[in-house]
């Protein structure tokens, strides 16, 4: 039977072109387009430069003025110059990268700086809400306690930081478009291709970057100045104006996200750009405070937040600069090792010994695959052991801090009971039980997701103790004791445990077939999501109430009471961790999802246990409004874990 390509009217049918988007007639968005990525990055650089100029011009335009409009306080010149230089640093460095056609590096520089600038923009809003306590000495130094109003310089600073943040968003888009190009994340040795930068650079640079980020984050919540000036007051960050505390929190989150994303990137130059950009932008915040404290005169000195923040940001920049060099050195070393023939193998073309068995190409390939799998298992085991060991050290520090005196009081004074230390002991017990399993290779991969949530119980419980310490040290003659110092160290090492657990998870995912992405489990997301919301509501409400020693009604602070104290910040951290864990579990593989959800339920359970453990601080304690939603949250999250187990068994 003959076939025909003619239409009924006798004309030859024309072939129909099928569009790349699957027949919709639209061009595929994800197609590689280097010219488009470059154009977007050029726009981002221009916006970043304009934003940097806006921030630099803020002191000249007078950020504040007196309420009557007569006088405008002047800035500290050295601090203003420092802030201007580092506001422009990342966009200026992106220019030569763009000229050299390193579009991804330029975009990463702007993305790192933009993330930090978003937090700086929130800090700028304090110029409208509480300017005199903003302590922005690079913009103005108040000489009297007279009321201040925001001036044109405040708008320039806020607009500049927002422009840099938007430039960072465009930089992220440029990096994404560059990642679709051939050769992105390439390496000379095949073993390094497609691996995360943290793995390519090695443990030491990655660990230094993580420690620097943790130091910087901690410094953001430490006092920036030590002031004896009656006009310049330095309140605790968490008890400051909402703009100050929220800005510090957003800055901290931005730094951690940038560092984690950089170490997870498969392109070391992009990781380098992100770290350098974030570090330079952070130096524009914490470094400015250090310079302002040094140049403010005898009555104002730099505080620990300014000093350690500058150290952390500077180390981030240094690590970012060194990562490409370290990667090239390791890559060359691996390539040289692979190119060197084994001494046990016969030379090519040399006659084999009589009776010797020459391995086939298939056997050599199988042996190479087995060796590669063994090396991968060893690498994963090292991350598990590192996370488990750090978690055990964290638990020991926390338990020791809870058992030792957290207050240094005079010998003739009565030592008060800090009931929150009981919660620390429970959190330490929970963490050490989880981390012990990480040291056993048979169970490490199964338990690791749970430990990725359990570490949060340490900073949560330490925050409650720290709130009591802060209140007690307001009394003359009382200071923080050795127990408090150990607890603060435990909070830091708990964060390191979380990062190492994340690295272990990344190493596990490198050995998993990810060609088919797991779909979102609607049932787990719905049930677990409701549980996370209920738990978050419970965290925001008091678990008990009663009468304190003075005869007043007492209940723990709720999320509705501003400013938030340290105890509330700890509960916020706990709630955010649980919400994120449930979201991740809804797309995780069943075994990992079960561990994540059970870990989240245990974390909320630790909070619920703080009710009977700390209720003795009041007489006639009664159940608070937070008990019921917290209990419901635990039940629903556990039910989501059961649903995951059931779906796996089908």
Beta strands, then each sheet from edge to edge (+ up, - down):
strand 1: 64-66
strand 2: 148-150
strand 3: 225-227
strand 4: 300-302
strand 5: 407-408
strand 6: 479-480
strand 7: 544-547
strand 8: 553-555
strand 9: 619-623
sheet 1: 1+ 2-
sheet 2: 3+ 4-
sheet 3: 5+ 6-
sheet 4: 8+ 7- 9+
end
